[in-house]
Amino acid sequence: MSEKSEADWRRQQERSNLAILKLMVWISLTFGRAIGRVVLYGIAAYFVLFSPRARRFSRDYLHRALNRWAQWSDGFRHVFSFASTIHDRIYLLNDRFDLFDIEIIGAGAVNAAARSHPGALLIGAHLGSFEVLRAVGRGREGLKVAMLMYEENARKINATLEAINPAASQDIIPLGRMDSMLQARDKLDAGYVVGMLADRSLSDDATVDCEFLGKPAPFPLGPFRVAAMLRRPVFFMTGLYLGGNRYQLHFEPLADFSQTPREERDTAIRVAMQHYADRLTHFCHLAPYNWFNFFDFWQKK
């Protein structure tokens, strides 16, 4: 990803994610989930009307995911889904699992892998809600979840989340530190599943073009290199938002680096990356308003 594109997505993420989150924390904790969801309509309309660049890139993505021209209403649904998952994060972080209907598909293989190695890696995307996974982990015995994320994003998010629930950030491992890999390894050895998002990178990260929604797009090598170095089975994970209070967690085998010889690692990584892009394509078609892309992902010239 170019430096300009990386800066674009980080500015978009900071503007939308943190601004909406801070506002919704106050509204939701003051008035409750039902009132908070009413306010979401105004927030979504504001961003659709007054963020032309984000609207343009959202339309470009939705055109590919929907296989038709995206209307204004599609853009609104896209932003509203994004705002809804941020809003629901507030309740999930406060262990209000009773408010949600969460269906889980494919978790048995992850649990088995985490017990046998121990630990397993989950690679997801900015698709739906990763917080649903962490919530299920806290709410159900036997699934302990940690998250690897870029340090700056972790710091900004934690500053807000800790005001909601002081325990919310204790299983977040910041990337970019000397001991990041050691922390991740220790979590895996303790039987955790460790999650990463692999659809965005920082400016100095190497990328590989993978076929995604009908056109090559740059995906970061970093998460897959980490997976290969940690030598664990890897699963694709997504927590799709289905509307209302419904979520659907999916787990699918993606790769297994536990027995990959060093000389075959690069080839195995590239195969895994294309498999990842294929599954992301599948779920973007299945739930098109769930991939929160508001920047130039395909980097048009």
Buried (B, 14 or more C-beta within 10 A) or exposed (E): BEEEBBBBBBEBBEBBBBEBBEBBBEBBBEEEBEEBBEBBEEBBEEBBEEBEEBBEBBBBBBBBBBEEEBEEEBBBBBBBBBBBBBBBBBBBBBEBBEEBEBEBEBBEBBBEBBEEBBBBBBBBBBBBBBBBBBBBBBBEEEBBBBBBBBBBBBEBBBEBBBEBBEEBBEBBBBBEEEEBBEBBBBBBEEBBBBBBBBBBBBEEBEBBEBEBBEEEBBBBBBBBBBBBEBBBBBBBBBBBBBEEBEBBBBBBBBBBBBEBEEEEBEEBBBEBBBBBBBBBBBBBEEBBBBBBBBBBBBBEE
